[in-house]
Amino acid sequence: MSGLSQLAHVSPLRPLRDWWAERPPAAGAAVMASGIVSVGLNLAGYEVASRVALGLACASWVGLAADFVARWVWQRERWRQEAMTPGSLTAVAATAVLGTRISALGWNTLAAALLTLAAALWPVLLVGVVRHWQRRMSGAVFLCCVATQGLVVLGAALAAAEAAAWLAHTALVLFWLGLVLYGFALARFDPRQVVEGAGDHWVAGGALAISALAGSKLVAADSARLYLWSGDDRAVLRTVTVALVVLDLTWYAVLLAAEAVRPRLGYDVRRWATVFPMGMTAAAMLSVAAALGIPGLKGPGQVLLWIAVAAWLAVAAGAVAAARANLRSTAQR
């Protein structure tokens, strides 16, 4: 009887445990989406809403980090296989985006710890992912650029806060590397994903958006105290950053038009990888407007921010509905 009682006691948790164990590495895009929406709301001045989004991002990050470690300890073979997929790089990107928002709160010690963690994971995961690249891949292939530029954004933010010139210069090297990786990823991206993709095809534009955000953070990191860039360096950074914004907005328009032509309304976990580029485009425009002195970008950036918030709410509702359905299905097995 004691065994039956114990089974009855733990059985209600089993569906939740089984459902969580089946979550793919790409689920990290949910943290990325919540984190960048928080960053965008902070840049637009909506601090309360920004902290709510940050709290959700932190809670999701803790859960996914625990799952990441658990798989590494107890399911090493599964961990290795998943580490070779582009979705694994969401671990780096999500950690960097979360650290960027935390740095804006002035919690630089915690942000530096997150940067250290992301930087340690980055080469391990990036090498494994790139070695297994194929032709005609989904938009997840651009996560190599997103993860790299995520380190740049956080590194530049901390360099400005801590007056660490070496960190800014390291971030600049990674900035150019991220753009090179984007070129390689673009060559392997399947263009048909624009009209057939389940959501992560938006990362094709999101990678350019985070690159633009990285460029604006590098420009903003310069000061009389640091004197990071010469006049020519600053001019190049400014030109490239503006070009990245233009290219990102072009991608945004193309992807939005493709959604209108071929609507994909059903929920898919990869839809978080749609919200992230939307939020990142808004955050990039707001950041570029402030760092480069282009006030004309502020208004459109705020409009795109609220579109991203609406998309976040829609995908969150879909995720809750899908989770409930999966839990019921698991409980009936």
Protein Blocks (a to p, Z undefined) as FASTA:
>chain_A
ZZmmmmmmmmmmmmmmmmmmmpcfklmmmmmmmmmmmmmmmmnopaklmmmmmmmmmmmm
mmmmmmmmmmmmmmmmlmmmmmmpmklmmmmmmmmmmmmmmmmnopamlmmmmmmmmmmm
mmmmmmmmmmmgcehiafklmmmmmmmmmmmmmmmmmmmmnopaklmmmmmmmmmmmmmm
mmmmmmmpcfklmmmmghlmmmmmmmmmmmmmmmmmmmmmpcfklomacfklmmmmmmmm
mmmmmmmmmmmmmmmmmmmmmccfbccfklmmmmmmmmmmmmmmmmmmmmnopaklmmmm
mmmmmmmmmmmmmmmmmmmmmmmmmmmmmmmZZ
